């Protein structure tokens, strides 16, 4: 896909510098980018942030920093680190939202519903709607469900919570994550 528009994910990656995910900052200014970006993880290789049009609370995206249009364009190292991040971010978003079921979705190309041509995984919490009495509501797959704009005030709090949950998981799992998350500090 060719486009003259700048890549929004590259803009987020260029704007937000890496930090040690085992010791995340308490706050990160979401207004450094337009639209706002609510950062969850920022390593030298990867970025993760809340989706600005989420299907559910906690819907997030994880992507390599480098512009790679499709998964097949990532390096073996990027692919390995993406896989590790998807697993840890899945655990973190479950803890932060209290939702124990989720989808991981990754689309490659416009025909496969990829809207931003920069490889990314969606982690989408799936709350049990029937238990909430919402018998007529349902989720659909691949971004065709009901999407609402992210509430900025709620997103600031949720992003900080998810960053803290990532740090907790890194502390719990220890040395096994040092390389995948490019952690230089002692746990």
N, C-alpha and C positions, 0 to 999 in steps of 0.2 A: 504494500500500500504506500503510495507516495503522497506526501502532503507538505504544504508550505507552512503549516501551523507548527509552532514549537511544541515539543512533547511535554505535557504537564508532569509526568513522572520524572523526567530528566530535570525539570525545574525544581521539583521537591528535593531530588537527590543533590542538585548543585547548591541549593539554599541551606539545607540542613546538614551540617557536618557530622561525621561519626562521633559516637560517644561509647563509653564502656557500658554494655547492656547489663552487667552485673551491678553497676552503680549508676543508674540512670538519673538524669536531672529531674528535679521535682516538677519543674514547669518548662515548657518549650512554647515559644510564641507562635501560635498558629497563623498569625497574620503576616508572617514573613513572605508568604506566597499568596497569590490570588488565582483561584479561590483559596481560602484558608486550608491548611494541611495540619492534621492532628497526628503527629508522629508517635509511633509505638516502638520502633526499633530503627537504629541507624548505625550500621557497621561500615567498615571500608568497602564491603562487597554488596550489602543489602540495605533496603529501606522497607519499612512497613508503616502503614498509616490507615486511618479510618476512611471508608468509602464515603464520599460526600453525598451520595444518593443511596443510602443503605436499604437493603431488603429487610433487615432487622437490626435491633440494637447490638452493636459490636461488630457488624459487618466490616471486615478489614481487607486490605490488599497488601501483599508482600511481593517485592520485585527486586531484581538486581539494580544496582546503581547505574551501571553502564547500559546504554540503550541497546536492547536486544529485542527485535520485533517478535520473535517466536521462541518457544522453549528450545527448539532445535538449534537456535542461534547462541544459546548460552554455552559457556565453557563447562567442562566437567566439574571444576571447582565451584563455579556459580550454581550449577545444578545440585551438587551435594549440599551446599550451604542453604539453598532455597528449601530443600527437603527437610533439613534440620530445623530451619526457622518455621516452616509450616507446622511441624509437629509441636514445637514449643509454643508458638502463638496460638495454636488450637487449644492447648491446655490452659494458657493464660486467659484467653477470651472466655472459656467455660467458667473459670474461677471468677472472673470479673463480672460476668453477666448472670451466673447461676443457671445457665442453660447447658444441659449435658449432651445435646445432639446438635450436629452442625454438618454443613456441606463444605467440601473443598472443591472449587471449580477453577479450571484453567482452560481458556479458549485460545486457539491459534488461528488467526486470520479472520477477515471480515465475514466470510461465509460461515464461520464457526462462532459468530456473535462476539468477536473481539472488537471492542469499541476503541480502546487506546492501543495503538500498535507498539506497545512496549510490554514484553512478557510480564505477566503477573498472575498470582494465585488469589482467588477470593476465598476467604474463610467466612462462612455465613452461619451464625447461630440460628437454630431452628427451635424456637419455643413451642411448647405443646399448646396449640390454639384451642383444641377441644376442652382441655382442662380449664382454660380461661373463659369458657362459655362462648367462644367465638366460633360457633358451628358452621357458619357460612363463609368464613375466611379460610384461605389456603395459600400456601406458598407455591410458586412455580419455579422451575429451574431456569438457569442461564439468563438471569436478568430480566425476565419477562413478568415478574411479580409486581406487586405494588411497591413503588419506591418513593420515599419522601426525603426532602432535604434534611440534612443533618442539623440538629440543633447545636449551635456553637457552644453555648454554656454547658450543656450536658456532655458534649464531645471533649471539652477540656478536662473535665473530671474523669470521664471514662478512659481517655488516653493515658492520664497519669496513673490510673488504677491498673491498666493493662501493662504499662511499662514496669510498674512495681511487681506485678505478678510474674512477668518475664524474669526479673531479677531474682525472685524467690525460687523459681524453677531452676535457674542456673545455679543458685546456691545449693539446692537440694540434689541436683544431678552432678554437680562438681566437674571434675576434670574431663569427663567425656564431652563436654560442650566447649571447652576452651578454644580449640581450633576452629570449630564450625562458627563460633560467634566472635572469633578474632580477639579474645580477651587476653590482655597482657597483665592485668592486675592479679593479685592473689585472691582466692575466694575465701 
